[in-house]
Amino acid sequence: MDYIIKEFLLFLIYSIIGWMCEVIYCSVPARKFVNRGFLIGPYCPIYGFGALAVINILTPFSEKPIIVYFLAVIITSLLEYVTGYLLERIYHLKWWDYSNYKFNIHGRVVLHNSLIFGAMSLIVLYFLNPMLINMINNLVLSTRYTASLILLFVFLTDNIISTLNALKLNTNLSKLHSISDEIRQKVSEKLLIISKSIQSEEERSHLRVLTNKIDELNLKFSDISMQNKEFVKRVFAAFPNISSKLHKEILVNLKAMNTNKKNKK
């Protein structure tokens, strides 16, 4: 049990360190704070999983740093690729995209990032991990247990809330797509009637119905767009290249709406 607790604490620490690296990497060029990550809290679990994978798989090769480096590049790249693929399958959204970079694989991984992850793995394995293990071992056993339970509760709660928000975003994109298609259809019908030089009373009545329906649909579109706005705003800030094959135009419009509101403020 103590081994599992130590692994969890290491996982969480590396997740937090990964989040800090992501924030610095993205905030410096943007010249503003960018809260990276899918979750609400200051952690990126992919870094936690990556660090534990490197430590547990590559420790037997620790006497050969060059082999450790290249294996770390492969392990971390595979983890990033699989994570990107699963996120796309579950949420129907591409959260990051390296398609514009050279030496990428399906936009999910890119060579220069993989080389950086390899270097970070060396730092973790040879320098950081021994210090963290020593720090955790120095904690009183009861403190480790209590801290782990509290942190696990917070982490799982964050995951549940963020997952539900992401699923709601995907559902709302589908609804907005459907409403947008219906608006286009009604506008086309309205324009067809207006294009006629002479309109019958029946056509004028139908025109009023169409106008009311379009207004109703636009209001519904606006209401859905405003739902879950804090999560949506955070996701667009954290993943500026997020995209969707199913709802490409809707996602672009939603991102533009959030950007415009932010600029106005």
Long-range contacts (C-beta under 8 A, 24 or more apart in sequence): 2-141, 2-144, 5-144, 5-145, 5-148, 6-133, 6-136, 6-137, 6-144, 7-52, 8-148, 8-151, 8-152, 9-136, 9-144, 9-147, 9-148, 9-151, 10-48, 10-51, 10-52, 10-55, 10-129, 10-132, 10-133, 10-136, 11-45, 11-48, 11-49, 11-51, 11-52, 12-43, 12-48, 12-151, 12-155, 13-48, 13-132, 14-47, 14-48, 14-50, 14-51, 14-52, 14-124, 15-43, 15-44, 15-45, 15-47, 15-48, 16-42, 16-43, 17-47, 17-128, 18-43, 18-44, 18-46, 18-47, 18-48, 18-50, 18-51, 19-43, 19-44, 19-47, 21-47, 21-120, 34-237, 34-238, 35-234, 35-237, 35-238, 36-238, 37-238, 38-87, 38-95, 38-162, 38-166, 38-235, 38-238, 39-158, 39-159, 39-162, 40-158, 40-161, 40-162, 40-234, 41-154, 41-155, 41-158, 43-155, 46-79, 46-80, 46-83, 49-79, 50-75, 50-76, 50-79, 50-80, 50-117, 50-121, 51-121, 51-124, 51-129, 53-79, 54-121, 54-124, 54-125, 55-124, 55-125, 55-129, 58-121, 58-125, 59-125, 62-125, 62-126, 65-122, 65-126, 68-121, 68-122, 68-125, 69-118, 69-119, 69-121, 69-122, 70-118, 72-117, 72-118, 72-121, 72-122, 72-125, 73-114, 73-115, 73-117, 73-118, 73-121, 75-121, 76-114, 76-117, 76-118, 76-121, 77-109, 77-114, 77-117, 80-108, 80-109, 80-113, 80-114, 80-117, 81-105, 81-106, 81-108, 81-109, 84-108, 84-109, 91-166, 91-167, 91-169, 91-170, 92-170, 92-244, 92-245, 92-246, 92-247, 93-166, 93-169, 93-170, 93-242, 93-243, 93-244, 93-251, 94-241, 94-242, 94-243, 94-244, 94-245, 95-239, 95-242, 96-239, 96-241, 96-242, 97-241, 97-243, 162-231, 165-228, 165-231, 166-231, 166-235, 168-227, 168-228, 168-231, 169-228, 169-231, 169-232, 169-235, 172-224, 172-225, 172-227, 172-228, 173-244, 173-246, 173-247, 173-250, 173-251, 173-254, 174-246, 174-247, 175-224, 176-221, 176-224, 176-225, 176-247, 176-250, 176-254, 177-246, 177-247, 177-250, 179-217, 179-220, 179-221, 179-224, 180-221, 180-249, 180-250, 182-217, 183-214, 183-217, 183-218, 183-221, 186-210, 186-213, 186-214, 186-217, 187-214, 190-214, 225-254, 225-257, 229-258, 232-258, 233-258, 233-262
